[in-house]
Amino acid sequence: MSTAHYSLRLRVYYEDTDAAGIVYHANYLKFMERARTEWLRALGFEQDVLARQHGIGFVVRSAELDFVRPARFNDELLSTVRVERCGRASVDLVQHVLRADGELLCAGRVRVGAVDLKRMMPQAMPQAVYLGIRNAY
């Protein structure tokens, strides 16, 4: 699977919806987080291993979402990740959540930063991670 434009299939569960039966807005961030985790895994990087071996983690620095259409219980979704920019300590991503038929539901821009987990300060990514992400786009 190409990691330049990564896509993860998801299903909307009852727990993802609000009283009106539509996906609660904060859950789109969860769907995007799952796609970022699986994208990193597809690149060969496990976040728990990065924390244990290098003392780093990825945190969301900023997120901007545009809610276009609602998702509903039992919809099949695609949560996508595309690298827009990769620096030594941060990555800018374009992320979308679409219905499986391709209809755009939520568009987002997310900046994640690498941090030293003890100091909670920015930290350059290990060279292998940096090059893996740079080579993914």
C-alpha positions as CSV (number, residue, x, y, z in Angstrom):
1,M,0.0,0.0,0.0
2,S,1.3,3.4,-0.9
3,T,2.0,5.7,2.1
4,A,2.0,8.9,0.0
5,H,-1.7,8.9,0.3
6,Y,-2.7,6.5,3.1
7,S,-6.4,5.4,3.6
8,L,-7.9,3.5,6.5
9,R,-11.4,1.9,6.4
10,L,-13.6,2.5,9.4
11,R,-17.1,1.7,10.4
12,V,-19.3,4.1,12.4
13,Y,-20.5,2.5,15.6
14,Y,-23.4,3.5,17.7
15,E,-21.0,4.9,20.3
16,D,-19.7,7.3,17.7
17,T,-23.0,9.0,17.2
18,D,-24.9,11.7,19.2
19,A,-28.6,11.9,20.1
20,A,-29.5,12.9,16.6
21,G,-27.9,9.7,15.2
22,I,-25.0,11.5,13.5
23,V,-21.3,11.2,14.2
24,Y,-20.4,13.5,17.0
25,H,-17.9,16.2,15.8
26,A,-15.0,15.3,18.1
27,N,-15.0,11.7,16.7
28,Y,-13.7,12.9,13.4
29,L,-10.5,13.7,15.3
30,K,-10.4,10.1,16.5
31,F,-10.9,8.8,13.0
32,M,-8.0,10.9,11.8
33,E,-5.8,9.8,14.8
34,R,-6.4,6.2,13.9
35,A,-5.4,6.8,10.3
36,R,-2.2,8.6,11.4
37,T,-1.3,5.7,13.7
38,E,-1.9,3.1,11.0
39,W,0.0,5.3,8.5
40,L,3.0,5.4,10.7
41,R,2.7,1.6,11.2
42,A,2.6,1.2,7.4
43,L,5.9,3.2,7.3
44,G,7.3,0.7,9.8
45,F,7.1,2.8,13.0
46,E,5.2,1.8,16.1
47,Q,4.6,4.7,18.5
48,D,5.1,2.7,21.6
49,V,8.5,1.5,20.3
50,L,9.5,5.1,19.5
51,A,8.5,6.1,23.0
52,R,10.5,3.3,24.6
53,Q,13.6,3.4,22.4
54,H,13.9,7.1,21.6
55,G,11.8,8.8,24.3
56,I,9.7,10.6,21.7
57,G,6.0,10.8,21.0
58,F,3.9,12.7,18.5
59,V,1.4,15.2,19.7
60,V,-1.2,17.3,17.8
61,R,0.0,20.9,17.7
62,S,-2.9,22.3,15.7
63,A,-5.9,21.0,13.9
64,E,-8.4,22.8,11.6
65,L,-11.5,20.9,10.5
66,D,-14.2,21.7,8.0
67,F,-17.4,19.6,8.6
68,V,-19.0,19.2,5.1
69,R,-21.6,16.4,5.5
70,P,-22.7,14.2,8.4
71,A,-21.8,10.5,8.8
72,R,-24.3,8.2,10.4
73,F,-24.5,5.0,12.3
74,N,-23.1,2.0,10.3
75,D,-21.6,4.1,7.5
76,E,-18.4,2.8,6.1
77,L,-15.7,5.5,6.1
78,L,-12.3,6.2,4.8
79,S,-9.9,8.3,6.9
80,T,-7.0,9.5,4.8
81,V,-3.5,10.9,5.5
82,R,-1.3,12.9,3.1
83,V,1.9,14.6,4.1
84,E,2.0,18.3,3.1
85,R,5.3,19.2,4.8
86,C,7.9,17.3,6.9
87,G,10.3,19.2,9.1
88,R,12.8,17.7,11.6
89,A,10.3,18.0,14.5
90,S,6.9,18.5,12.9
91,V,4.8,17.2,10.1
92,D,1.9,19.0,8.4
93,L,-0.8,16.6,7.2
94,V,-3.9,16.9,5.1
95,Q,-6.6,14.5,6.3
96,H,-10.0,13.7,5.1
97,V,-12.9,11.5,6.3
98,L,-15.0,10.3,3.4
99,R,-17.9,7.9,3.1
100,A,-16.7,4.8,1.3
101,D,-18.4,6.0,-1.9
102,G,-16.0,8.9,-1.9
103,E,-18.3,11.6,-0.6
104,L,-16.2,14.1,1.5
105,L,-17.5,14.4,5.1
106,C,-14.8,16.2,6.9
107,A,-11.6,17.9,5.6
108,G,-8.7,18.7,8.0
109,R,-5.2,20.0,8.3
110,V,-3.3,18.7,11.2
111,R,0.2,19.6,12.5
112,V,1.9,17.0,14.7
113,G,5.0,17.6,16.5
114,A,7.6,15.2,17.9
115,V,8.3,15.8,21.6
116,D,10.7,14.5,24.2
117,L,8.2,12.7,26.4
118,K,10.1,13.5,29.7
119,R,10.4,17.2,29.1
120,M,7.4,17.6,26.8
121,M,9.5,19.8,24.6
122,P,10.0,19.7,20.8
123,Q,12.5,17.0,19.8
124,A,13.9,16.2,16.4
125,M,12.6,12.9,15.0
126,P,15.1,10.0,14.8
127,Q,16.7,10.1,11.4
128,A,15.0,6.9,10.2
129,V,11.6,8.3,11.0
130,Y,12.3,11.6,9.4
131,L,13.5,10.0,6.2
132,G,10.6,7.5,6.2
133,I,8.1,10.3,6.4
134,R,10.0,12.4,3.8
135,N,10.2,9.5,1.4
136,A,6.4,8.9,1.8
137,Y,5.5,11.9,-0.3
